[in-house]
Amino acid sequence: MYRTEKISEVKEHVRKWKREGKTIGLVPTMGYLHEGHGSLIKRAREENDIVIVSDFVNPIQFGPKEDLATYPRDFEADCALCESIGADLIFHPEPEEMYAPDFCSHVGVETLSEHLCGARRPVHFNGVCTVVTKLFMISEADRAYFGQKDAQQLAIVRRMVRDLNYNIEIVGCPIVREEDGLAKSSRNTYMSPMERKAAVVLHKALSRAEEEVRQGEKDANKIRRIISDIIEEEPLAKIDYVEVVDWNELQPIERIDGPVLVAIAVFIGKVRLIDNFIVE
């Protein structure tokens, strides 16, 4: 497996692979990889000749009060995981490699970024779209793999690719969970044992709501109440948002008549966790 911090070296490998007619799968990550990331890499391995993993904590998607400085990092462990699954190249640039001192170009998607996490993190999705665009250009990938846990991100990247005619397929992959149902996340490591136990309430609330939706419940406000009531029973949990939105435009709805995303963000202590389910 190749390791590089340089865009020029990635492009050199890509030119060689393209000359050989090989397909390329890209897995964009911010490192500190876990089994959720591993599932994306495995899927990319199954569907492409070459797999590139980016390992980059992207500074422009963090707000001034967010956890950029403390975001967990372990590059050697990331390399070990990538190599064990069969990735061909891991791209681990410094911020200065990705963003020149006078960098002033950004990509964004309106409407889909207005609600959910976008309402709380106003710079976040412009930062995501910008770095993902750069990674698409650098890797010349045929497919890119994103997890459903970050459902708003998945929807926004798909819309960006459609609207701007990028020549790449976006592949969404299912949420990977711990045995007790908690969605795997790099931020799970921030929680104390007591908080970790409390965090199971997210999956408990969503499972109950999903059961109601799949049994035919159409009242979006009732679904919101079911989730909120369960979460509020947990003393360590504080709701950031509970939303029911249409899956195409990510706009709040009152009645469930088509594809729907039910998404939550909850603070467990100081740790903000997100989770969701989608009913097509």
Beta strands, then each sheet from edge to edge (+ up, - down):
strand 1: 2-4
strand 2: 24-29
strand 3: 50-55
strand 4: 89-91
strand 5: 143-147
strand 6: 169-173
strand 7: 237-246
strand 8: 260-268
strand 9: 271-279
sheet 1: 1+ 4+ 3+ 2+ 5+ 6+
sheet 2: 7+ 8- 9+
end
